């Protein structure tokens, strides 16, 4: 717990979790925790962080957990997982990286090629589902020259494929995995 608040997947990325916690506005923190972590008390959490950092910078994981402990709602581990997930997504710009990847598949895959994507939380899954449905990450249906819906992909499975109870027992981290498959048309 004495470790740094880094969370970068690529050390060339300029800002880390410590920078975000100590420099983002309360509104920015609230947005991150609400959108990316789906934390119910995101406003309270953001206010608590802002007040604490005015006293002293938040530098380590231990510092951060001490700051947020008084506002934890429900299951402590689940709450902290959501908070750290939100920070990690922001630090690494994960959702934009996913969107860029998906947009590139339209150019890379040949007609009949298969797109198989596994997501590990609902934010990713929603982006993937809408990309397959609309053919873009803007969630707006593209139209052809005649005003008809332009289809880039056809969903192979209507609902995501989820791990079996046996798989989750063997690999507990698989419990949130969702796999979607689409074919380029």
C-alpha positions as CSV (number, residue, x, y, z in Angstrom):
1,X,0.0,0.0,0.0
2,X,3.0,2.3,0.2
3,X,3.3,2.1,-3.6
4,X,3.0,5.1,-5.8
5,X,-0.3,6.1,-7.4
6,X,0.8,5.5,-10.9
7,X,-1.5,3.2,-12.9
8,X,0.1,3.9,-16.3
9,X,0.2,1.0,-18.7
10,X,2.8,3.0,-20.7
11,X,5.4,5.0,-18.8
12,X,5.6,7.5,-21.7
13,X,2.1,8.8,-20.8
14,X,2.7,12.1,-19.0
15,X,0.1,12.0,-16.2
16,X,-0.5,9.3,-13.6
17,X,-3.1,8.7,-11.0
18,X,-1.3,10.9,-8.4
19,X,-1.4,13.8,-10.9
20,X,-5.1,13.4,-11.5
21,X,-6.0,13.2,-7.8
22,X,-4.0,16.3,-7.0
23,X,-4.7,18.5,-10.0
24,X,-8.1,17.7,-11.5
25,X,-11.1,19.9,-10.4
26,X,-13.8,18.5,-8.2
27,X,-16.1,18.4,-11.2
28,X,-13.5,16.5,-13.3
29,X,-13.0,14.0,-10.4
30,X,-16.8,13.6,-10.0
31,X,-17.2,12.9,-13.7
32,X,-14.4,10.3,-13.7
33,X,-15.7,8.4,-10.6
34,X,-19.3,8.7,-11.8
35,X,-18.8,7.7,-15.4
36,X,-15.9,5.3,-15.4
37,X,-16.3,3.8,-11.9
38,X,-20.1,4.1,-11.6
39,X,-19.5,5.2,-8.0
40,X,-22.9,6.2,-6.5
41,X,-21.5,8.9,-4.3
42,X,-19.0,10.4,-6.8
43,X,-19.7,14.0,-5.7
44,X,-19.0,13.2,-2.1
45,X,-15.9,11.3,-3.0
46,X,-14.6,14.1,-5.2
47,X,-15.3,16.7,-2.5
48,X,-13.5,14.6,0.1
49,X,-10.4,14.2,-2.2
50,X,-10.4,18.0,-2.9
51,X,-10.5,18.8,0.8
52,X,-7.8,16.3,1.7
53,X,-5.4,17.4,-1.0
54,X,-5.7,21.0,0.2
55,X,-4.1,19.9,3.5
56,X,-1.5,17.6,1.9
57,X,-0.8,16.0,-1.5
58,X,-2.1,12.5,-2.0
59,X,1.1,10.6,-2.9
60,X,0.7,6.9,-2.2
61,X,-2.0,4.2,-2.4
62,X,-2.1,4.2,1.4
63,X,-2.7,8.0,1.5
64,X,-5.5,7.7,-1.0
65,X,-7.2,4.8,0.9
66,X,-7.0,6.8,4.1
67,X,-8.7,9.8,2.4
68,X,-11.5,7.8,0.8
69,X,-12.2,5.3,3.7
70,X,-14.7,7.6,5.5
71,X,-17.0,7.8,2.3
72,X,-16.9,4.2,1.3
73,X,-20.4,2.9,0.6
74,X,-21.3,-0.8,0.8
75,X,-18.7,-3.4,0.2
76,X,-15.2,-1.9,0.8
77,X,-13.4,-4.0,-1.8
78,X,-16.0,-3.5,-4.5
79,X,-16.1,0.3,-3.9
80,X,-12.3,0.6,-4.0
81,X,-12.2,-1.6,-7.2
82,X,-14.6,0.9,-8.8
83,X,-12.6,3.9,-7.7
84,X,-9.3,2.4,-8.9
85,X,-10.9,1.3,-12.2
86,X,-12.1,4.9,-12.8
87,X,-8.6,6.2,-12.2
88,X,-7.0,3.6,-14.4
89,X,-9.4,4.3,-17.3
90,X,-8.7,8.0,-17.1
91,X,-4.9,7.6,-16.8
92,X,-4.6,5.3,-19.8
93,X,-7.5,6.8,-21.8
94,X,-8.7,3.2,-22.2
95,X,-12.2,3.9,-23.7
96,X,-10.7,6.1,-26.5
97,X,-8.1,3.4,-27.2
98,X,-10.9,0.9,-27.5
99,X,-12.9,3.2,-29.8
100,X,-9.8,3.8,-32.0
101,X,-9.2,0.1,-32.2
102,X,-12.8,-0.6,-33.2
103,X,-12.8,2.1,-35.9
104,X,-9.6,0.6,-37.4
105,X,-11.3,-2.8,-37.7
106,X,-13.5,-1.4,-40.5
107,X,-10.5,-0.8,-42.6
108,X,-8.5,-3.9,-41.6
109,X,-11.1,-6.7,-41.8
110,X,-12.1,-8.0,-45.2
111,X,-15.8,-8.8,-45.9
112,X,-16.6,-12.0,-44.0
113,X,-13.8,-11.4,-41.5
114,X,-14.7,-11.9,-37.8
115,X,-14.3,-9.4,-35.0
116,X,-14.1,-11.0,-31.6
117,X,-13.8,-8.7,-28.6
118,X,-13.8,-9.5,-24.9
119,X,-14.8,-6.7,-22.5
120,X,-14.5,-6.7,-18.7
121,X,-16.9,-4.0,-17.6
122,X,-20.1,-2.5,-18.8
123,X,-18.6,0.7,-20.2
124,X,-16.5,-1.3,-22.7
125,X,-19.3,-3.7,-23.5
126,X,-21.7,-0.8,-24.3
127,X,-19.1,0.7,-26.7
128,X,-18.6,-2.6,-28.4
129,X,-22.3,-3.4,-28.7
130,X,-23.1,0.0,-30.2
131,X,-20.1,-0.3,-32.6
132,X,-21.4,-3.6,-33.9
133,X,-24.9,-2.2,-34.2
134,X,-24.1,1.2,-35.8
135,X,-20.8,0.6,-37.4
136,X,-19.1,3.5,-35.6
137,X,-18.3,4.6,-32.0
138,X,-20.5,7.8,-32.2
139,X,-23.6,5.7,-31.6
140,X,-25.3,7.3,-34.7
141,X,-26.4,5.1,-37.6
142,X,-24.5,5.8,-40.8
143,X,-26.6,6.1,-44.0
144,X,-25.8,5.1,-47.5
145,X,-26.5,7.3,-50.6
146,X,-30.2,6.4,-50.6
147,X,-30.7,7.1,-46.9
148,X,-30.7,3.4,-45.9
149,X,-28.8,2.2,-42.8
150,X,-25.2,1.4,-43.7
151,X,-24.2,-1.8,-42.1
152,X,-20.5,-2.5,-41.5
153,X,-21.0,-5.6,-39.2
154,X,-23.5,-8.3,-38.5
155,X,-23.7,-9.6,-34.9
156,X,-23.0,-13.3,-34.8
157,X,-24.4,-13.5,-31.2
158,X,-27.3,-11.4,-30.2
159,X,-26.3,-11.5,-26.5
160,X,-22.7,-11.6,-25.3
161,X,-21.1,-14.9,-24.5
162,X,-20.4,-15.1,-20.7
163,X,-18.2,-17.5,-18.8
164,X,-19.8,-20.7,-17.4
165,X,-19.9,-21.2,-13.6
166,X,-17.2,-23.8,-14.1
167,X,-14.9,-21.3,-15.8
168,X,-15.5,-18.7,-13.1
169,X,-14.7,-21.3,-10.5
170,X,-11.4,-22.0,-12.3
171,X,-10.7,-18.4,-13.0
172,X,-12.6,-15.9,-10.8
173,X,-11.4,-12.9,-12.8
174,X,-13.4,-14.2,-15.7
175,X,-16.7,-13.4,-13.9
176,X,-17.2,-10.1,-15.6
177,X,-16.0,-11.1,-19.1
178,X,-18.4,-10.6,-22.0
179,X,-17.5,-11.7,-25.5
180,X,-19.1,-10.3,-28.6
181,X,-18.6,-11.6,-32.2
182,X,-19.4,-9.8,-35.4
183,X,-18.8,-10.4,-39.1
184,X,-17.8,-7.7,-41.5
185,X,-20.4,-7.3,-44.2
